[in-house]
Amino acid sequence: MSEERVSAQQRRIVVARAKGCCEYCYIQVKFATQSFSVEHIVPRYKGGETSLENLALSCQGCNNHKHTKMEGLDPTTKQVVSLFHPRQQSWQEHFAWNDDYTLIVGLTPTGRATVKELRLNRSGLVNLRRALFAQEEHPLRNSLE
């Protein structure tokens, strides 16, 4: 059985593994106005353990919108689907950036539902991505070109 609280060592590992970015919206810790959380992908009350396989780095906005959700509505198919799971799925399989790297585009039902439910294109994030891209600070600009 895992510990209930995230240990300092687990937190360090999760932050390093995420390279200091929210694992959902990719905002960087160094540019965030609020603290980040190490969140349980599968909520503890739904049987999720406090193990590295079930922990993700999340900005406060994504964490607040996700809360205990594991599913969401795909706005295209109107089907309820699982939300993105950072330990079991590849971000690039479910999401892409638009041409100016300001919007996250859902490529799959899971991607679209996650964009909608976690509000990955909140206006503050879009504005920050625009500024970071212009300053060549966007976390994925160089790796995706």
Backbone as JSON Lines, residues from 0, in Angstrom:
{"i":0,"aa":"M","n":[0.85,-1.18,0.0],"ca":[0.0,0.0,0.0],"c":[0.89,1.24,0.0]}
{"i":1,"aa":"S","n":[0.5,2.24,-0.71],"ca":[1.29,3.45,-0.81],"c":[0.94,4.42,0.32]}
{"i":2,"aa":"E","n":[1.84,5.37,0.54],"ca":[1.58,6.44,1.51],"c":[0.44,7.31,1.0]}
{"i":3,"aa":"E","n":[-0.3,7.93,1.92],"ca":[-1.38,8.82,1.51],"c":[-0.86,10.15,1.02]}
{"i":4,"aa":"R","n":[0.17,10.69,1.66],"ca":[0.71,11.99,1.29],"c":[1.86,11.81,0.31]}
{"i":5,"aa":"V","n":[2.01,12.78,-0.58],"ca":[3.12,12.77,-1.51],"c":[4.38,13.15,-0.73]}
{"i":6,"aa":"S","n":[5.39,12.31,-0.82],"ca":[6.63,12.59,-0.09],"c":[7.45,13.63,-0.83]}
{"i":7,"aa":"A","n":[8.4,14.22,-0.13],"ca":[9.3,15.21,-0.75],"c":[10.08,14.57,-1.89]}
{"i":8,"aa":"Q","n":[10.5,13.33,-1.7],"ca":[11.25,12.63,-2.75],"c":[10.36,12.4,-3.98]}
{"i":9,"aa":"Q","n":[9.13,11.97,-3.78],"ca":[8.21,11.78,-4.9],"c":[7.99,13.1,-5.63]}
{"i":10,"aa":"R","n":[7.81,14.17,-4.87],"ca":[7.6,15.48,-5.48],"c":[8.79,15.87,-6.35]}
{"i":11,"aa":"R","n":[10.0,15.7,-5.85],"ca":[11.21,16.02,-6.64],"c":[11.25,15.2,-7.93]}
{"i":12,"aa":"I","n":[10.92,13.94,-7.86],"ca":[10.94,13.07,-9.03],"c":[9.89,13.51,-10.04]}
{"i":13,"aa":"V","n":[8.68,13.8,-9.57],"ca":[7.59,14.23,-10.45],"c":[7.94,15.54,-11.15]}
{"i":14,"aa":"V","n":[8.48,16.51,-10.43],"ca":[8.85,17.8,-11.02],"c":[9.95,17.6,-12.05]}
{"i":15,"aa":"A","n":[10.96,16.79,-11.73],"ca":[12.06,16.53,-12.68],"c":[11.54,15.8,-13.92]}
{"i":16,"aa":"R","n":[10.71,14.81,-13.73],"ca":[10.16,14.04,-14.84],"c":[9.35,14.93,-15.78]}
{"i":17,"aa":"A","n":[8.63,15.89,-15.22],"ca":[7.8,16.8,-16.01],"c":[8.6,17.97,-16.58]}
{"i":18,"aa":"K","n":[9.87,18.03,-16.26],"ca":[10.76,19.11,-16.73],"c":[10.19,20.48,-16.38]}
{"i":19,"aa":"G","n":[9.57,20.57,-15.19],"ca":[9.06,21.85,-14.71],"c":[7.87,22.39,-15.47]}
{"i":20,"aa":"C","n":[7.13,21.53,-16.15],"ca":[5.94,21.95,-16.91],"c":[4.71,21.19,-16.42]}
{"i":21,"aa":"C","n":[3.56,21.85,-16.46],"ca":[2.31,21.16,-16.21],"c":[2.17,20.06,-17.25]}
{"i":22,"aa":"E","n":[1.82,18.88,-16.82],"ca":[1.75,17.74,-17.74],"c":[0.48,17.74,-18.59]}
{"i":23,"aa":"Y","n":[-0.37,18.73,-18.38],"ca":[-1.58,18.86,-19.18],"c":[-1.48,20.04,-20.15]}
{"i":24,"aa":"C","n":[-1.24,21.23,-19.64],"ca":[-1.24,22.44,-20.49],"c":[0.16,22.92,-20.88]}
{"i":25,"aa":"Y","n":[1.18,22.33,-20.3],"ca":[2.59,22.63,-20.58],"c":[3.04,24.03,-20.17]}
{"i":26,"aa":"I","n":[2.31,24.69,-19.28],"ca":[2.82,25.96,-18.76],"c":[4.0,25.62,-17.85]}
{"i":27,"aa":"Q","n":[4.97,26.49,-17.83],"ca":[6.19,26.25,-17.07],"c":[6.08,26.81,-15.65]}
{"i":28,"aa":"V","n":[6.62,26.07,-14.7],"ca":[6.63,26.5,-13.3],"c":[7.26,27.89,-13.18]}
{"i":29,"aa":"K","n":[8.32,28.13,-13.91],"ca":[9.05,29.39,-13.74],"c":[8.26,30.61,-14.23]}
{"i":30,"aa":"F","n":[7.19,30.41,-15.0],"ca":[6.37,31.53,-15.47],"c":[4.98,31.56,-14.85]}
{"i":31,"aa":"A","n":[4.68,30.62,-13.98],"ca":[3.34,30.52,-13.4],"c":[3.16,31.53,-12.27]}
{"i":32,"aa":"T","n":[1.95,32.02,-12.14],"ca":[1.64,32.96,-11.06],"c":[1.12,32.25,-9.82]}
{"i":33,"aa":"Q","n":[0.83,30.96,-9.94],"ca":[0.36,30.18,-8.8],"c":[1.23,28.94,-8.66]}
{"i":34,"aa":"S","n":[1.24,28.37,-7.48],"ca":[2.04,27.17,-7.24],"c":[1.47,25.98,-8.02]}
{"i":35,"aa":"F","n":[2.3,24.99,-8.23],"ca":[1.9,23.76,-8.89],"c":[1.61,22.7,-7.85]}
{"i":36,"aa":"S","n":[0.85,21.71,-8.25],"ca":[0.52,20.59,-7.38],"c":[1.03,19.3,-7.98]}
{"i":37,"aa":"V","n":[1.34,18.36,-7.12],"ca":[1.54,16.99,-7.57],"c":[0.19,16.33,-7.34]}
{"i":38,"aa":"E","n":[-0.47,16.0,-8.44],"ca":[-1.84,15.52,-8.34],"c":[-1.94,14.03,-8.6]}
{"i":39,"aa":"H","n":[-2.96,13.44,-8.03],"ca":[-3.27,12.03,-8.27],"c":[-4.09,11.95,-9.57]}
{"i":40,"aa":"I","n":[-3.58,11.29,-10.57],"ca":[-4.27,11.16,-11.85],"c":[-5.59,10.41,-11.64]}
{"i":41,"aa":"V","n":[-5.49,9.26,-11.0],"ca":[-6.69,8.56,-10.53],"c":[-6.85,9.0,-9.08]}
{"i":42,"aa":"P","n":[-7.94,9.69,-8.78],"ca":[-8.12,10.22,-7.42],"c":[-8.03,9.12,-6.36]}
{"i":43,"aa":"R","n":[-7.54,9.5,-5.2],"ca":[-7.4,8.53,-4.11],"c":[-8.73,7.91,-3.75]}
{"i":44,"aa":"Y","n":[-9.8,8.73,-3.76],"ca":[-11.09,8.17,-3.37],"c":[-11.63,7.16,-4.38]}
{"i":45,"aa":"K","n":[-11.03,7.15,-5.58],"ca":[-11.42,6.16,-6.59],"c":[-10.4,5.03,-6.67]}
{"i":46,"aa":"G","n":[-9.55,4.93,-5.65],"ca":[-8.59,3.83,-5.58],"c":[-7.2,4.19,-6.08]}
{"i":47,"aa":"G","n":[-6.98,5.42,-6.45],"ca":[-5.67,5.84,-6.93],"c":[-4.65,5.87,-5.81]}
{"i":48,"aa":"E","n":[-3.5,5.33,-6.07],"ca":[-2.44,5.27,-5.07],"c":[-1.53,6.48,-5.15]}
{"i":49,"aa":"T","n":[-0.83,6.73,-4.07],"ca":[0.19,7.77,-4.05],"c":[1.5,7.11,-4.47]}
{"i":50,"aa":"S","n":[1.57,6.8,-5.75],"ca":[2.76,6.16,-6.33],"c":[3.17,6.97,-7.54]}
{"i":51,"aa":"L","n":[4.42,6.87,-7.92],"ca":[4.92,7.64,-9.05],"c":[4.12,7.39,-10.32]}
{"i":52,"aa":"E","n":[3.57,6.22,-10.48],"ca":[2.79,5.88,-11.68],"c":[1.44,6.59,-11.71]}
{"i":53,"aa":"N","n":[1.03,7.16,-10.57],"ca":[-0.28,7.82,-10.49],"c":[-0.16,9.3,-10.14]}
{"i":54,"aa":"L","n":[1.04,9.86,-10.25],"ca":[1.24,11.26,-9.91],"c":[1.67,12.06,-11.13]}
{"i":55,"aa":"A","n":[1.15,13.29,-11.23],"ca":[1.51,14.18,-12.33],"c":[1.68,15.59,-11.78]}
{"i":56,"aa":"L","n":[2.54,16.36,-12.45],"ca":[2.71,17.77,-12.1],"c":[1.62,18.55,-12.81]}
{"i":57,"aa":"S","n":[0.91,19.37,-12.05],"ca":[-0.24,20.09,-12.6],"c":[-0.24,21.53,-12.1]}
{"i":58,"aa":"C","n":[-0.46,22.46,-13.03],"ca":[-0.64,23.85,-12.61],"c":[-1.96,23.95,-11.84]}
{"i":59,"aa":"Q","n":[-2.11,25.03,-11.11],"ca":[-3.31,25.17,-10.29],"c":[-4.58,25.18,-11.14]}
{"i":60,"aa":"G","n":[-4.54,25.84,-12.3],"ca":[-5.71,25.89,-13.17],"c":[-6.15,24.51,-13.65]}
{"i":61,"aa":"C","n":[-5.21,23.74,-14.16],"ca":[-5.55,22.39,-14.63],"c":[-6.0,21.52,-13.47]}
{"i":62,"aa":"N","n":[-5.3,21.63,-12.35],"ca":[-5.65,20.82,-11.19],"c":[-7.06,21.17,-10.7]}
{"i":63,"aa":"N","n":[-7.4,22.46,-10.66],"ca":[-8.74,22.86,-10.23],"c":[-9.82,22.37,-11.18]}
{"i":64,"aa":"H","n":[-9.56,22.43,-12.48],"ca":[-10.58,22.0,-13.44],"c":[-10.69,20.48,-13.5]}
{"i":65,"aa":"K","n":[-9.6,19.79,-13.3],"ca":[-9.63,18.32,-13.32],"c":[-10.25,17.8,-12.03]}
{"i":66,"aa":"H","n":[-9.78,18.34,-10.91],"ca":[-10.24,17.95,-9.57],"c":[-10.27,16.43,-9.46]}
{"i":67,"aa":"T","n":[-11.42,15.81,-9.48],"ca":[-11.5,14.35,-9.36],"c":[-12.02,13.7,-10.64]}
{"i":68,"aa":"K","n":[-12.07,14.47,-11.72],"ca":[-12.59,13.93,-12.99],"c":[-11.61,12.93,-13.59]}
{"i":69,"aa":"M","n":[-12.17,11.91,-14.16],"ca":[-11.4,10.95,-14.94],"c":[-11.97,10.81,-16.35]}
{"i":70,"aa":"E","n":[-13.15,11.36,-16.55],"ca":[-13.83,11.28,-17.84],"c":[-14.37,12.65,-18.22]}
{"i":71,"aa":"G","n":[-14.62,12.8,-19.5],"ca":[-15.22,14.04,-19.98],"c":[-15.94,13.79,-21.29]}
{"i":72,"aa":"L","n":[-16.67,14.79,-21.74],"ca":[-17.44,14.7,-22.97],"c":[-16.6,15.18,-24.15]}
{"i":73,"aa":"D","n":[-16.46,14.33,-25.16],"ca":[-15.79,14.74,-26.4],"c":[-16.76,15.66,-27.13]}
{"i":74,"aa":"P","n":[-16.39,16.93,-27.35],"ca":[-17.32,17.86,-27.98],"c":[-17.67,17.51,-29.43]}
{"i":75,"aa":"T","n":[-16.87,16.68,-30.08],"ca":[-17.14,16.3,-31.47],"c":[-18.1,15.12,-31.56]}
{"i":76,"aa":"T","n":[-17.82,14.05,-30.8],"ca":[-18.64,12.84,-30.89],"c":[-19.77,12.8,-29.87]}
{"i":77,"aa":"K","n":[-19.7,13.69,-28.86],"ca":[-20.68,13.73,-27.77],"c":[-20.63,12.45,-26.92]}
{"i":78,"aa":"Q","n":[-19.54,11.72,-26.98],"ca":[-19.35,10.51,-26.19],"c":[-18.54,10.84,-24.94]}
{"i":79,"aa":"V","n":[-18.82,10.15,-23.86],"ca":[-18.03,10.27,-22.64],"c":[-16.79,9.38,-22.81]}
{"i":80,"aa":"V","n":[-15.61,9.99,-22.62],"ca":[-14.35,9.27,-22.8],"c":[-13.43,9.56,-21.62]}
{"i":81,"aa":"S","n":[-12.41,8.75,-21.48],"ca":[-11.4,8.97,-20.44],"c":[-10.59,10.21,-20.76]}
{"i":82,"aa":"L","n":[-10.22,10.94,-19.7],"ca":[-9.33,12.08,-19.87],"c":[-7.89,11.59,-20.04]}
{"i":83,"aa":"F","n":[-7.04,12.46,-20.52],"ca":[-5.63,12.16,-20.74],"c":[-4.96,11.7,-19.44]}
{"i":84,"aa":"H","n":[-4.19,10.63,-19.56],"ca":[-3.45,10.06,-18.43],"c":[-1.96,10.18,-18.74]}
{"i":85,"aa":"P","n":[-1.26,11.14,-18.12],"ca":[0.14,11.41,-18.46],"c":[1.1,10.24,-18.28]}
{"i":86,"aa":"R","n":[0.8,9.28,-17.44],"ca":[1.7,8.15,-17.25],"c":[1.46,7.03,-18.25]}
{"i":87,"aa":"Q","n":[0.27,6.97,-18.81],"ca":[-0.08,5.85,-19.69],"c":[-0.22,6.25,-21.14]}
{"i":88,"aa":"Q","n":[-0.28,7.55,-21.42],"ca":[-0.52,8.02,-22.79],"c":[0.51,9.07,-23.18]}
{"i":89,"aa":"S","n":[0.73,9.19,-24.47],"ca":[1.66,10.18,-25.01],"c":[0.91,11.47,-25.33]}
{"i":90,"aa":"W","n":[1.44,12.61,-24.84],"ca":[0.83,13.9,-25.09],"c":[0.7,14.14,-26.6]}
{"i":91,"aa":"Q","n":[1.75,13.84,-27.36],"ca":[1.76,14.1,-28.8],"c":[0.75,13.25,-29.56]}
{"i":92,"aa":"E","n":[0.33,12.15,-29.0],"ca":[-0.69,11.32,-29.64],"c":[-2.08,11.95,-29.54]}
{"i":93,"aa":"H","n":[-2.31,12.69,-28.46],"ca":[-3.64,13.22,-28.2],"c":[-3.79,14.72,-28.43]}
{"i":94,"aa":"F","n":[-2.65,15.43,-28.52],"ca":[-2.68,16.89,-28.64],"c":[-1.66,17.37,-29.66]}
{"i":95,"aa":"A","n":[-1.92,18.57,-30.16],"ca":[-0.96,19.28,-31.03],"c":[-1.1,20.76,-30.71]}
{"i":96,"aa":"W","n":[-0.15,21.54,-31.2],"ca":[-0.21,22.99,-31.07],"c":[-0.72,23.57,-32.37]}
{"i":97,"aa":"N","n":[-1.44,24.68,-32.3],"ca":[-1.8,25.38,-33.53],"c":[-0.54,26.05,-34.08]}
{"i":98,"aa":"D","n":[-0.65,26.74,-35.21],"ca":[0.53,27.27,-35.9],"c":[1.36,28.24,-35.08]}
{"i":99,"aa":"D","n":[0.74,29.03,-34.2],"ca":[1.53,29.98,-33.42],"c":[1.75,29.51,-31.98]}
{"i":100,"aa":"Y","n":[1.49,28.24,-31.71],"ca":[1.75,27.61,-30.42],"c":[0.99,28.26,-29.25]}
{"i":101,"aa":"T","n":[-0.14,28.85,-29.54],"ca":[-0.93,29.45,-28.46],"c":[-2.07,28.56,-28.01]}
{"i":102,"aa":"L","n":[-2.56,27.7,-28.9],"ca":[-3.71,26.84,-28.58],"c":[-3.3,25.37,-28.63]}
{"i":103,"aa":"I","n":[-3.83,24.62,-27.68],"ca":[-3.68,23.17,-27.7],"c":[-4.9,22.62,-28.42]}
{"i":104,"aa":"V","n":[-4.66,21.79,-29.42],"ca":[-5.72,21.19,-30.24],"c":[-5.83,19.72,-29.87]}
{"i":105,"aa":"G","n":[-7.03,19.27,-29.53],"ca":[-7.25,17.85,-29.26],"c":[-7.32,17.08,-30.56]}
{"i":106,"aa":"L","n":[-6.53,16.02,-30.68],"ca":[-6.49,15.21,-31.9],"c":[-7.38,13.98,-31.82]}
{"i":107,"aa":"T","n":[-7.7,13.56,-30.63],"ca":[-8.45,12.33,-30.41],"c":[-9.63,12.66,-29.49]}
{"i":108,"aa":"P","n":[-10.57,11.74,-29.33],"ca":[-11.65,12.0,-28.37],"c":[-11.1,12.32,-26.97]}
{"i":109,"aa":"T","n":[-10.09,11.58,-26.53],"ca":[-9.47,11.86,-25.23],"c":[-8.86,13.25,-25.22]}
{"i":110,"aa":"G","n":[-8.15,13.62,-26.26],"ca":[-7.54,14.94,-26.34],"c":[-8.57,16.05,-26.33]}
{"i":111,"aa":"R","n":[-9.62,15.9,-27.14],"ca":[-10.65,16.94,-27.19],"c":[-11.38,17.09,-25.87]}
{"i":112,"aa":"A","n":[-11.69,15.96,-25.23],"ca":[-12.38,16.01,-23.94],"c":[-11.49,16.65,-22.87]}
{"i":113,"aa":"T","n":[-10.2,16.35,-22.91],"ca":[-9.28,16.93,-21.93],"c":[-9.12,18.43,-22.15]}
{"i":114,"aa":"V","n":[-9.0,18.87,-23.41],"ca":[-8.93,20.31,-23.7],"c":[-10.16,21.0,-23.14]}
{"i":115,"aa":"K","n":[-11.32,20.4,-23.34],"ca":[-12.58,21.01,-22.89],"c":[-12.69,21.0,-21.36]}
{"i":116,"aa":"E","n":[-12.51,19.84,-20.75],"ca":[-12.74,19.69,-19.31],"c":[-11.72,20.45,-18.46]}
{"i":117,"aa":"L","n":[-10.44,20.43,-18.87],"ca":[-9.4,21.11,-18.1],"c":[-9.2,22.55,-18.56]}
{"i":118,"aa":"R","n":[-9.95,22.93,-19.61],"ca":[-9.86,24.29,-20.16],"c":[-8.41,24.64,-20.47]}
{"i":119,"aa":"L","n":[-7.79,23.8,-21.28],"ca":[-6.37,23.96,-21.59],"c":[-6.06,25.21,-22.4]}
{"i":120,"aa":"N","n":[-7.07,25.88,-22.93],"ca":[-6.86,27.11,-23.68],"c":[-7.49,28.31,-22.97]}
{"i":121,"aa":"R","n":[-7.36,28.34,-21.64],"ca":[-7.83,29.49,-20.86],"c":[-7.15,30.75,-21.37]}
{"i":122,"aa":"S","n":[-7.84,31.87,-21.35],"ca":[-7.31,33.1,-21.95],"c":[-5.95,33.49,-21.37]}
{"i":123,"aa":"G","n":[-5.77,33.36,-20.08],"ca":[-4.48,33.69,-19.48],"c":[-3.35,32.83,-20.01]}
{"i":124,"aa":"L","n":[-3.64,31.54,-20.23],"ca":[-2.62,30.64,-20.8],"c":[-2.3,31.01,-22.24]}
{"i":125,"aa":"V","n":[-3.32,31.31,-23.02],"ca":[-3.11,31.68,-24.42],"c":[-2.24,32.94,-24.51]}
{"i":126,"aa":"N","n":[-2.55,33.93,-23.68],"ca":[-1.76,35.15,-23.68],"c":[-0.32,34.88,-23.26]}
{"i":127,"aa":"L","n":[-0.13,34.06,-22.24],"ca":[1.22,33.74,-21.78],"c":[1.97,32.96,-22.85]}
{"i":128,"aa":"R","n":[1.33,31.99,-23.49],"ca":[1.99,31.23,-24.56],"c":[2.42,32.15,-25.7]}
{"i":129,"aa":"R","n":[1.58,33.12,-26.04],"ca":[1.91,34.07,-27.1],"c":[3.19,34.84,-26.75]}
{"i":130,"aa":"A","n":[3.25,35.33,-25.52],"ca":[4.42,36.08,-25.06],"c":[5.66,35.19,-24.99]}
{"i":131,"aa":"L","n":[5.49,33.97,-24.48],"ca":[6.64,33.07,-24.38],"c":[7.15,32.67,-25.75]}
{"i":132,"aa":"F","n":[6.25,32.46,-26.69],"ca":[6.67,32.11,-28.05],"c":[7.46,33.27,-28.67]}
{"i":133,"aa":"A","n":[6.98,34.48,-28.49],"ca":[7.67,35.65,-29.05],"c":[9.05,35.83,-28.43]}
{"i":134,"aa":"Q","n":[9.2,35.45,-27.17],"ca":[10.48,35.58,-26.48],"c":[11.34,34.31,-26.58]}
{"i":135,"aa":"E","n":[10.87,33.36,-27.41],"ca":[11.56,32.07,-27.6],"c":[11.72,31.31,-26.28]}
{"i":136,"aa":"E","n":[10.7,31.4,-25.44],"ca":[10.69,30.72,-24.15],"c":[9.62,29.62,-24.08]}
{"i":137,"aa":"H","n":[8.84,29.46,-25.15],"ca":[7.79,28.45,-25.15],"c":[8.46,27.09,-24.98]}
{"i":138,"aa":"P","n":[7.97,26.24,-24.08],"ca":[8.67,24.98,-23.78],"c":[8.77,24.01,-24.95]}
{"i":139,"aa":"L","n":[7.89,24.1,-25.91],"ca":[7.92,23.11,-27.0],"c":[8.25,23.71,-28.36]}
{"i":140,"aa":"R","n":[8.49,24.99,-28.43],"ca":[8.72,25.65,-29.72],"c":[9.83,24.98,-30.52]}
{"i":141,"aa":"N","n":[10.99,24.86,-29.94],"ca":[12.12,24.31,-30.67],"c":[11.99,22.81,-30.92]}
{"i":142,"aa":"S","n":[11.41,22.07,-29.99],"ca":[11.33,20.63,-30.16],"c":[10.29,20.21,-31.19]}
{"i":143,"aa":"L","n":[9.32,21.09,-31.5],"ca":[8.27,20.71,-32.44],"c":[8.47,21.3,-33.84]}
{"i":144,"aa":"E","n":[9.42,22.18,-34.02],"ca":[9.62,22.79,-35.34],"c":[10.4,21.85,-36.24]}
